[in-house]
């Protein structure tokens, strides 16, 4: 690899590493392909919003096309087939089982009262006896949802005002003392790890923290392709000082290579095995929580694409819409669309459609229309409705 590359080459490296390699997305997708994509990403971020489809389903669709979501559920929720488990990673995420030892650092720190979430540290200290009693109850009686715990009614402060029951289960989850056995209507049903995670995984040795952070930095570099120090840290939400040390050690041992990008001021790193791909990209609608675009500043640096999620923005102040997906076409993020799956009516509603400046609107519209048809088919929606909002709406509507 050259010691200095162009922004276009950096973009191509990032796309290729994230699985956008101009592959066909019209073939039957096997579990092997899904597992390979998941291994490359290392995680699928979970989010509760279901206006289109749960966010953890979207990254595999964006890269592979029409796959069977039940096949992912089987490896996520069924004990005999489980190959993925749920934990705090970037955020709440589905993570391949072989990464379980590398996720324990956060659990261990939380149990020691030095977790990421100080409110949980305080709760664990104040409610030590109640946590112990709840854990003993789960061990004795089996899987349990937070709503089944006494005092689990809605807490103060709306969505984020967790009840005592919810706080108890999430604290035990943060400590690694319970994990997600399954979900009922998206509610976590918790159980002790030994009844959920295979014994051969739980028995794997736990690396010490310096080793853990080096391993995770390398995985971040492989998944991102090209990254700043912050990018490498953010992928698994690692602590600042330990990240700096781990990066320095990975550079010293030759696993990470510093690289310059023409015109970009920040230092960048690539994995030592990274090669400059001759081509990369594809056509895809991206979840707001897709690793390619979840770090908004990185998205703007690499793709010159300013993106903010507006779910929590009052409706009258939204610029593009409630649930807006960036649109990748070729090597560019060239547009965005606000989508809603109306399952009862069987309609995929495109409520607002936009193209970026300096792109061909007709070419973008044709590609987006094809992608909307692919998504509707994947979601089992018979019809697509194109609203008139946005500078790309009229051009897309011509294709329906």
C-alpha positions in Angstrom: 0.0 0.0 0.0 1.2 3.5 -0.8 2.0 5.8 2.1 -0.3 8.5 0.7 -3.6 8.0 -1.1 -6.4 10.2 -2.7 -9.8 10.8 -1.1 -11.3 8.6 -3.9 -9.0 5.8 -3.0 -9.8 6.2 0.7 -13.5 6.0 -0.1 -13.0 2.8 -2.2 -11.1 1.2 0.7 -13.9 2.0 3.1 -16.6 0.7 0.9 -14.7 -2.5 0.1 -14.0 -3.2 3.7 -17.7 -2.8 4.6 -18.7 -5.4 2.1 -19.7 -3.1 -0.8 -17.8 -4.8 -3.5 -20.1 -4.5 -6.5 -21.5 -8.0 -6.0 -24.8 -9.1 -7.4 -27.7 -8.7 -5.0 -30.3 -10.6 -7.0 -29.1 -14.2 -6.2 -30.4 -16.5 -3.5 -28.7 -15.6 -0.2 -27.3 -18.5 1.9 -26.6 -18.5 5.6 -22.9 -18.9 4.7 -23.0 -15.5 2.9 -24.9 -13.9 5.8 -22.4 -15.3 8.3 -19.4 -14.1 6.2 -20.9 -10.5 6.0 -21.5 -10.5 9.8 -18.0 -11.7 10.5 -16.7 -8.8 8.4 -18.9 -6.2 10.2 -18.4 -7.9 13.6 -21.8 -6.6 14.8 -25.2 -5.5 13.9 -26.5 -2.5 15.9 -30.0 -2.9 17.4 -32.5 -0.1 17.6 -36.1 -0.1 18.8 -37.6 2.0 15.9 -39.7 -0.2 13.6 -41.2 2.3 11.2 -39.6 0.4 8.3 -37.9 -2.7 9.7 -35.8 -3.3 12.8 -32.4 -1.7 12.0 -30.3 -4.8 12.6 -31.9 -6.5 9.6 -30.9 -3.8 7.2 -27.1 -4.0 6.9 -27.3 -7.6 5.5 -30.0 -6.6 3.0 -27.9 -3.6 1.9 -24.9 -5.8 1.2 -26.5 -9.1 0.1 -30.1 -8.4 -1.1 -33.2 -10.3 -0.5 -32.3 -12.7 2.4 -34.5 -14.6 4.8 -34.8 -12.7 8.1 -35.9 -15.8 9.8 -32.5 -17.3 9.0 -30.9 -14.6 11.1 -33.5 -14.9 13.8 -32.7 -18.6 14.1 -29.0 -18.0 14.7 -29.9 -15.2 17.1 -32.8 -16.4 19.1 -32.8 -20.2 19.0 -30.5 -21.9 21.5 -29.7 -24.9 19.4 -28.7 -22.8 16.4 -27.3 -19.7 18.1 -24.2 -18.2 16.5 -24.8 -14.6 17.6 -25.4 -13.1 21.0 -26.6 -9.7 22.2 -24.4 -7.4 24.2 -23.3 -3.8 24.5 -20.7 -3.2 21.8 -21.0 -0.1 19.6 -24.4 0.2 21.2 -26.7 -2.7 21.9 -25.7 -5.1 19.2 -25.8 -8.6 17.9 -22.2 -9.9 17.9 -20.7 -13.2 16.6 -20.2 -15.7 19.5 -16.4 -15.9 18.9 -16.1 -12.3 20.0 -17.6 -13.1 23.4 -14.2 -13.1 25.2 -13.5 -9.7 23.8 -16.7 -8.2 25.0 -16.1 -9.3 28.7 -13.9 -6.3 29.5 -17.0 -4.0 29.6 -18.9 -6.5 31.7 -16.0 -6.9 34.1 -15.6 -3.2 34.6 -19.4 -2.8 35.2 -19.4 -5.5 37.9 -16.5 -3.7 39.5 -18.5 -0.4 39.6 -16.6 1.2 36.8 -19.0 0.8 33.9 -19.8 3.0 31.0 -23.1 4.0 32.6 -22.7 5.7 35.9 -26.4 5.6 36.7 -26.2 1.8 36.6 -23.1 1.9 38.8 -25.1 3.8 41.4 -28.1 1.6 41.0 -26.0 -1.5 41.5 -24.5 -0.1 44.7 -27.9 1.1 46.1 -29.9 -2.0 45.1 -27.3 -4.7 45.6 -29.6 -7.0 47.5 -32.5 -6.6 45.0 -30.1 -7.4 42.1 -29.0 -10.5 43.9 -32.5 -11.6 44.7 -33.6 -11.1 41.1 -30.7 -13.0 39.7 -31.4 -15.9 42.1 -35.0 -15.8 40.9 -34.0 -16.1 37.3 -31.6 -18.9 38.0 -34.4 -20.8 39.8 -37.4 -20.1 37.6 -36.0 -19.4 34.1 -36.2 -16.6 31.5 -37.8 -13.3 32.6 -38.8 -10.0 31.1 -38.4 -6.7 32.9 -42.1 -6.2 32.9 -42.6 -9.3 35.1 -40.5 -7.8 38.0 -42.4 -6.1 40.8 -42.2 -2.3 40.4 -41.7 -2.6 36.7 -44.4 -0.1 35.7 -43.4 3.0 33.6 -40.8 5.1 35.3 -40.5 8.8 35.5 -39.4 10.9 32.5 -41.0 9.1 29.5 -39.1 6.7 27.3 -35.8 7.0 29.1 -37.4 6.9 32.6 -36.8 3.3 33.3 -38.7 1.5 36.0 -37.0 -0.3 38.8 -37.6 -3.6 37.1 -36.1 -2.4 33.8 -33.2 -0.8 35.5 -32.5 -4.1 37.4 -32.5 -6.2 34.3 -30.4 -3.8 32.3 -27.9 -3.5 35.1 -27.6 -7.3 35.3 -27.3 -7.3 31.5 -24.6 -4.7 31.6 -22.7 -6.8 34.2 -22.9 -9.9 32.0 -24.9 -11.7 34.7 -27.9 -12.2 32.4 -28.1 -12.0 28.6 -30.9 -12.0 26.0 -32.5 -15.4 25.6 -35.1 -14.2 23.1 -37.3 -11.2 22.4 -41.1 -11.0 22.7 -42.4 -8.2 20.6 -38.9 -6.7 20.9 -38.9 -6.9 24.7 -35.8 -8.6 26.0 -36.4 -11.8 27.8 -33.4 -12.4 30.0 -31.7 -15.5 31.2 -28.4 -16.5 32.8 -25.6 -16.8 30.2 -25.0 -20.6 30.9 -28.5 -21.3 29.5 -28.0 -19.1 26.5 -24.4 -19.0 25.4 -22.8 -22.4 24.5 -20.5 -23.7 27.2 -17.5 -23.9 24.8 -17.8 -20.2 24.3 -18.2 -19.3 28.0 -15.2 -21.5 28.7 -12.9 -19.6 26.3 -10.2 -17.7 28.2 -10.7 -14.0 28.8 -7.8 -12.0 27.4 -6.4 -9.2 29.7 -7.5 -5.7 28.8 -4.4 -4.6 26.8 -4.7 -7.7 24.6 -8.5 -7.2 24.3 -8.1 -3.6 23.1 -5.5 -4.5 20.6 -7.7 -7.3 19.2 -10.7 -5.0 19.0 -8.6 -2.2 17.4 -7.5 -4.6 14.7 -11.1 -5.7 14.1 -12.2 -2.0 13.9 -9.5 -1.4 11.3 -10.5 -4.4 9.2 -14.2 -3.4 9.3 -13.7 0.3 8.5 -10.9 -0.1 6.0 -9.4 3.3 6.8 -9.9 5.1 10.1 -8.8 7.8 12.4 -8.0 7.2 16.0 -11.5 8.2 17.0 -13.0 5.9 14.3 -11.1 3.0 15.6 -12.2 3.7 19.2 -15.8 4.4 18.3 -16.5 1.1 16.5 -16.5 -0.8 19.8 -16.8 2.2 22.0 -13.4 1.7 23.7 -11.9 4.0 26.4 -9.7 6.8 25.2 -6.4 6.2 26.9 -6.4 2.5 26.3 -7.2 3.0 22.6 -4.2 5.3 22.2 -1.9 2.7 23.8 -3.4 -0.1 21.7 -3.0 1.8 18.5 0.6 2.6 19.3 1.3 -1.1 20.0 -0.4 -2.2 16.8 1.6 0.2 14.8 4.8 -0.9 16.5 4.2 -4.5 15.8 3.2 -3.8 12.2 -0.5 -4.7 12.3 -1.6 -1.2 11.7 0.0 1.2 9.2 -0.3 5.0 9.3 -1.4 6.5 6.0 -2.0 10.0 4.6 -5.0 11.0 2.6 -4.4 14.0 0.3 -6.1 17.1 1.6 -7.3 15.5 4.8 -5.7 16.8 8.0 -6.3 14.0 10.4 -3.9 11.0 10.7 -5.4 7.7 9.3 -4.7 4.1 9.8 -5.2 0.9 7.8 -4.7 -2.7 8.6 -1.4 -4.1 7.3 -3.2 -6.6 5.0 -5.3 -3.8 3.3 -5.0 -3.6 -0.4 -6.2 -0.8 -2.7 -9.3 -2.3 -4.5 -9.7 -1.6 -8.1 -13.4 -1.0 -7.7 -15.9 -0.9 -4.9 -19.4 0.3 -4.2 -22.9 -0.8 -5.1 -26.5 0.3 -4.9 -28.1 0.2 -1.5 -30.4 1.9 1.0 -28.6 2.2 4.4 -29.9 2.0 7.9 -29.3 5.1 9.9 -27.4 2.7 12.2 -25.3 1.1 9.4 -21.5 1.0 10.2 -20.8 2.8 6.9 -22.7 5.9 8.1 -23.3 5.7 11.9 -20.4 8.0 12.7 -21.7 11.2 11.0 -18.5 13.1 10.9 -16.7 10.2 9.2 -19.5 10.0 6.7 -19.1 13.6 5.9 -15.3 13.3 5.6 -15.3 10.3 3.4 -18.5 10.8 1.3 -19.0 14.6 1.6 -22.5 13.6 2.8 -24.0 15.6 5.7 -26.4 13.3 7.6 -28.3 13.5 10.8 -31.1 11.3 12.1 -34.2 13.3 12.8 -36.3 10.9 14.8 -36.0 13.0 17.9 -36.4 16.3 16.0 -39.8 17.9 16.3 -41.7 17.3 13.0 -41.8 21.0 12.1 -38.0 21.2 12.3 -37.1 18.2 10.3 -35.3 18.8 7.0 -35.7 15.4 5.3 -38.1 13.3 7.4 -38.6 11.0 10.4 -36.7 7.8 9.2 -34.3 8.7 6.5 -32.0 6.2 4.8 -28.9 7.3 2.9 -28.8 6.0 -0.7 -25.5 4.5 -2.0 -25.1 4.4 -5.8 -21.7 3.4 -7.1 -19.1 4.9 -4.8 -21.3 7.9 -3.8 -23.9 8.6 -1.2 -26.0 10.5 -3.7 -29.4 10.7 -2.1 -31.8 9.9 0.8 -35.3 8.8 1.2 -37.8 8.9 4.2 -39.4 5.5 4.3 -42.3 3.8 6.2 -43.6 0.3 5.9 -47.4 0.3 6.1 -47.7 -3.4 6.8 -51.5 -3.4 7.2 -52.0 -1.8 3.8 -49.1 -3.7 2.2 -47.4 -0.4 1.0 -43.9 0.9 1.2 -44.4 4.6 1.5 -41.6 6.9 0.3 -42.6 10.1 2.0 -39.7 12.3 0.8 -36.9 11.7 -1.7 -33.8 13.8 -2.3 -30.7 13.8 -4.4 -27.4 15.5 -3.5 -26.0 18.3 -5.5 -23.6 17.5 -8.3 -25.3 14.1 -9.1 -27.4 13.2 -12.1 -31.0 13.2 -10.9 -32.3 10.9 -13.6 -29.6 8.3 -13.0 -30.1 8.5 -9.3 -33.9 8.3 -9.6 -33.6 5.2 -11.8 -31.3 3.4 -9.3 -33.3 4.5 -6.3 -36.6 3.2 -7.9 -35.0 -0.2 -8.5 -33.8 -0.3 -4.9 -37.2 0.6 -3.6 -38.8 -2.2 -5.6 -36.1 -4.6 -4.2 -36.8 -3.5 -0.6 -40.6 -3.7 -1.0 -40.2 -7.3 -2.3 -37.9 -8.2 0.6 -40.4 -6.8 3.2 -43.4 -8.5 1.5 -45.1 -5.2 0.6 -47.1 -5.4 -2.6 -47.2 -1.7 -3.5 -45.0 1.4 -3.4 -46.3 4.9 -2.9 -44.1 7.8 -3.9 -45.1 11.1 -2.2 -44.4 14.4 -3.9 -42.0 15.7 -1.3 -38.3 16.3 -2.1 -36.2 17.2 -5.2 -36.1 13.6 -6.4 -39.7 12.6 -5.9 -41.0 13.5 -9.4 -38.1 11.7 -11.2 -38.5 8.5 -9.1 -42.3 8.5 -9.6 -41.8 8.2 -13.3 -40.5 4.6 -12.7 -43.8 3.5 -11.1 
